[in-house]
Amino acid sequence: MLRTLVKTAALAVEDQTYPVRYFELRTLRGARRYSAEILLGPGDRIILDDDSVINLEAKTMRLVPATLYSRVLAGRATAA
């Protein structure tokens, strides 16, 4: 399956900005699927998918901050 870049954006969480790339994919049956690739750091990415770019943008706005905050909390738990 071939991914086509359809949009780029940046997501600000606290004092950091993370680049987001949105892709369109065609399934073997011809349906469209969309994915978002959020780059958190070198070699550290979150990939989300959905049936529409609008839903994917909403999902990205909810899940990326939650993921980052959970990593902070997990780091504190292991440091104690």
C-alpha positions in Angstrom: 0.0 0.0 0.0 1.2 3.4 -0.9 0.9 6.4 1.5 0.3 9.8 0.1 1.1 12.9 2.3 -2.1 15.0 2.5 -1.3 17.5 5.2 1.4 18.6 7.7 0.8 20.4 11.0 2.4 21.1 14.3 1.0 20.2 17.7 1.9 22.3 20.7 1.9 20.6 24.1 3.1 22.7 27.0 6.3 24.4 25.8 7.1 21.8 23.1 5.9 21.6 19.5 5.7 18.3 17.7 5.5 17.9 13.9 2.5 15.9 12.6 2.2 14.4 9.1 -1.1 13.1 7.8 -1.2 10.4 5.1 -3.9 8.8 3.0 -3.7 5.1 2.3 -5.8 3.0 -0.2 -6.7 -0.4 1.1 -6.7 -3.5 -1.1 -10.4 -3.1 -1.5 -10.1 0.6 -2.6 -11.2 2.2 0.6 -9.5 5.3 2.0 -7.8 5.2 5.4 -5.8 8.0 7.0 -2.9 7.9 9.4 -1.0 10.5 11.4 2.7 10.3 12.3 3.7 12.4 15.2 7.5 12.8 15.8 8.2 13.0 19.5 12.0 12.6 19.1 14.6 10.8 17.1 13.3 7.4 16.5 10.2 8.0 18.7 6.9 8.3 16.9 3.2 7.9 17.6 1.1 6.6 14.7 -2.6 6.9 14.7 -5.2 5.9 12.1 -8.9 6.6 11.3 -11.5 6.8 8.5 -11.3 10.6 8.1 -8.7 13.4 8.6 -11.2 15.3 10.8 -11.6 12.4 13.2 -7.8 11.8 13.1 -7.1 15.4 14.0 -9.4 15.2 16.9 -7.9 11.9 18.0 -4.4 13.4 17.7 -5.3 16.4 19.9 -6.6 14.1 22.6 -4.1 11.2 22.6 -0.7 12.9 22.1 -0.9 15.1 25.2 -2.2 12.1 27.2 0.7 9.9 25.9 3.3 12.6 26.8 1.8 13.1 30.3 1.6 9.4 31.0 5.3 9.1 30.1 6.2 11.8 32.6 4.2 10.0 35.3 5.8 6.7 34.5 9.2 8.3 34.6 8.5 9.7 38.1 7.3 6.3 39.3 10.4 4.5 38.2 12.7 7.2 39.6 11.2 7.0 43.1 
